[in-house]
Amino acid sequence: MIHPTAHVSPESVLADDVTVGPFTVIHAGVELGPGTTVGSHCVLGEPGPGGPQPLSIGAGATIRSHCVLYAGSTFAERLETGHHATIREGVQAGTNLRVGTHADLQGDCRIGEYVRCHSSVFVAKGSRLGDFAWLFPRVVLTDDPRPPSDELQAPVIEEYAVLGAGAVILPGRVVGAGAVVAAGSVVAVDVPAGALSVGVPARVSRSAAEIRMGDGSPAYPWRTRFHRGYPQDVIDRRLDA
């Protein structure tokens, strides 16, 4: 169902069961897969510096009100956003990316499957986010080591890594697979896979595998204990494996 106040370009392609809310604008070149719901006051296919380009959004997406998704990006199935999120051009994202309210993903990012970016996260241009990475609220990924400059160095967050609320990752740093960055930490050096990094500036404290839950069981790797929101086949294939 297309709300009568929405503006949908005749040069866009929407599956028959797509829902578009009031006052949303869908530009030419946008493709929306089956079962997609777009809330009110969204803009899809906003032209970027490269001018009009396609924007492809896979099946089952939920795009909540006041979001802006630029042209030139591709999202696999089940994209989900909060409200007022912005995603710039050139992003390629895997299955079930979740982007929280007021999050800002800059252009040319490469994002794996089942990545979680919570509210007010900022992801610098060109960042790489591995499968199942978690970025909790107000995490900031930066890319300019001597601002303002054009010598950009995007961070890399590898698969299963966890960035606690308010963590800042400085330009070009790599957070290794399964590593944990504590809330409020500032990462100025690479974090090894499986390590816990804490502080300002952040330093490796210990192995994340040494962290315990309240009942004394291991907290990490988190994928062995936390499965909420993941399909059973993904749990069997990628989390419990």
ABEGO torsion letter per residue (X at the ends): XBBAABBBBAABBBBAABBBBBGBBBBBGBBBBBGBBBBBGBBBGBBBAAEBBBBBBBBGBBBBBGBBBBBGBBBBBGBBBBBGBBBBBGBBBBBGBBBBBGBBBBBGBBBBBGBBBBBGBBBBBGBBBBBGBBBBBGBBBBABABOBBABBBBBBBBBGBBBBBGBBBBBGBBBBBGBBBBBGBBBABBBBBGBBBBEOBBBBABBAAABBBAAGBBAOBAAAABABGBBAAAAAAAAAX
